[in-house]
Amino acid sequence: MRSQGLCFWHSARGLEGGVPGIVENTPAEEYLLKPESICELADRVEALVPQPRDHVLEAGAKLRERVLKLFNAEETGSRLVDLFETLLSQGG
């Protein structure tokens, strides 16, 4: 299996889920790129390198906050229970 590394698919139609869905509406969204696109990767690195350290740290903190919110154990557990209850009530 080939690793995609930092290359993430960002569809022209919009966010398709996975990493693009996670970074949606965060500063990291502007660094998404198509898989195996060396030129896009180089462009993103060139754009990131001159950024002030505080800007990069703030972007990382915002992304971390989003991930913790999206993958909160209590919220995820609650959604799973709701899903199972719905399936059981439908006979599925």
BASEVO-564805 format. One record per residue: x, y, z of N, C-alpha, C in turn. Coordinates in steps of 0.001 Angstrom, whole numbers, plus 524288, in hexadecimal, padded with zeros to 5 digits. Last residue first. Layout:
XYZXYZXYZ...
//
This chain:
77C347F34082E7A780FD7F25282B887851E7F04A82EBB772E17F6A9832A17735B7F1128319F7783C7EFA582EB07729A8008C835B9770E87FF988304D771417F9D382EE5776E08003483F5A7715C801A083F1476F28800B383999781367FE1683CCF77E1F7FA1D83F86778487FB4283F2C7842F807AB8382A7844A802CE83528780EB7FE92837AF782F280E5D840D377FF280F3D83C0E77FB680A40838C978A5B80A2E847A0784DF80A60849267815D80B17844617938080BE7841C7791DB80696842FA78C168066F844887937781714841B0793518141683CD67915680E8C83DCE794468195884C6D78FB981B208496D78F1F818058446579E24814EF84E3879990812DE850EF794A08146B84E057A42E81BA6847D47A3E981606846B879F2E8138C849537A2CC8254184CCC7A0E98249A847677A07D81ED9845F27A7A6822F6856637A21F824568564379FD482398850C97B1F68218A8530A7AF1081D428557F7A93B81E2F855537B42582BB084F7F7B4508274B84BD27B145822AB84DFD7B34983131858F77AFDD8327A8548C7AFA582DF7850AA7BB4682C5585EEC7B5D582C60860B97B20E82D5985C407C46382E23858CA7C2A2828CD859F37BCE8828B385BA17C5A98369E84E5B7C48C83655853E77C222830FE855117C88D8395B844547C96983401846127C9028336F84BF77C686843F9842F37C4358402083F627C47583A93841827CC858487884B067C6DE8493684AE77C43E84504847847D6928458B8483E7D480843F184D4F7CE948447C84D867D71884A9F83E7D7D76C844EC83EBD7D531842F7843EE7D6978552D841A87D291852F383E3D7D27D84CFE83E8E7DFC385602847867DAB185710849FA7D64A8549E846CC7E7258544083FA47E6BD850A3844097E17385136846B97E58185D2D8399D7E47A85807837637E3DB853F883BBB7E8BD864DF8409A7E35B864E283EA37E1E385F9183C617F34786202841CC7EFC9861F0846527EA11861D8844A07F713863B3837AB7F73685E79839F67F38685DFC83E8E7F5C186E81837137F2FB86B1E8335D7F2C28658C835827FCC58719383EDF7F730872B883F727F3EC86F4883BDA8063086E4583A648047386BFF83F547FEA486CEE8404480663874D68319C8064786F26830E38045486C7C835DD806E287EA2836858029F87D71832E480209877848323D8104587DFA83BFA80B5C87E8383EDB806A387D2983B798179987DBE833B7816FC8793683727811C38796B83A0A81361882EE8277681555883B282CC98140F87EEE8302F816AB87CAF81B6F812AE87E4081F3A8152187F068249881DB6878D78143D81E7387E378161481A7B8800881A32819C586E078132381EE786F438155E81F63874F5817348103886DA180DA28105F86CE2813448157386ED5815BE8124786EC78032580EA587274805A080F028722C80B93818E18665F8014C81AD786BB0800658175C86FC6802F8811AF85E708034E8163E85F10806B48187D8648C8061F80AC685FF37FAFB808DD8606D8005D80D65861438042C8116885E1F7F24B80ED4863367F2F580D118640A7F898813E08539C7F40381804857857F41A815BB85CFD7F4E9809E284F607F28C80C9284EC37F78C810DA852E17F81B80830851CE7E818804D1854267EC148075E853C07F1718102A84B8C7E3AA810328513B7E2ED80CCE853F57E70280D03841797E65C811EA843887E86781212849837E7F48029983B3A7E8C5803C3840137E60680888842A87E87A7FEA7832767EDBA80306831D57EA1C8045D836BA7E6FC7F1F2837997EFC87F5CD833797F0917F9DD8336C7EC307F09E845917F0CC7EF32840A27EE507F37A83C937EF497F00984C377FD3A7F1DB84B887F7E07F047846357F5D87EE778561C806FC7ECEC8512D804957EEFA850E47FF017F03385F9D80B6D7F4D085C8080A267F3798571E807F57E72B8645980E657E9DC86698809E07EEB286376808417E49285F11817927E1AA85DEF812C77E48685FF480DEA7E979862DC8203C7EBFB85E8381D7C7E96085D52818447E2D286A19824D87E72386C03821997E9D5867B381E737D5F18649B822DA7DA878659B826267DECF867B98229C7CD988613581CD17CD0A865FF81FE67D15E866CA823EF7D19C8540981D127CDF7857F181B027CD5B85C7A81ED97D74884BEA820CB7D9E285101820B17D66F8555C81E927D023843AB81FC37D23684503824E27D47A84A84824E27CE5F842E58152C7CA09844278189F7CBD5845D981DFE7D85483FF2811A07D60C844F6810107D17E8469B8138C7D940835D4816BC7DC7183A4E8185C7DA2183F78816827CC14831DF814FA7D17383099816527D45883574818117C4C98393080B397C55583647810117CB0E8350D8110F7C4D583F628028D7C29C83A32802007C2D78370A807057C25C84C777FF5C7C4AD848C9802FF7C1D684395802C27C15484F147F1887C0DD850527F7187C34684C137FA687C37584D557E7637BDF384DBE7E8D07BD3F84F317EE8A7CDE084BBC7E6F87CC06850B57E4DE7C645851947E6497D2F4845B87F2797CFCF8459B7EDC27CE3384B097EC057DE59842EB7F6CB7DAA8847357F79E7D7A4847CB7F2877E5B9839747FCC27E25783ABC7F8577DE8883EFD7F9D87F28583BB38017F7ED0D83AA78028C7E9CF83C587FDD67FEFC83870804AF7FB9B839A0800397F605837F5801698062E8359580BBF8033483A4F80CE87FF5A83BAE80895804DC8284780918807DB82C5A80BA980469830F880D068006081FDE804BC7FF26824D7802438023C82945804C1806E8813EA802A08056E8180B806418046D81D0D803388024A808777FC9F8054F80D597FC438034B811598001B803487FB648000080000800008000080377804DE80000
//
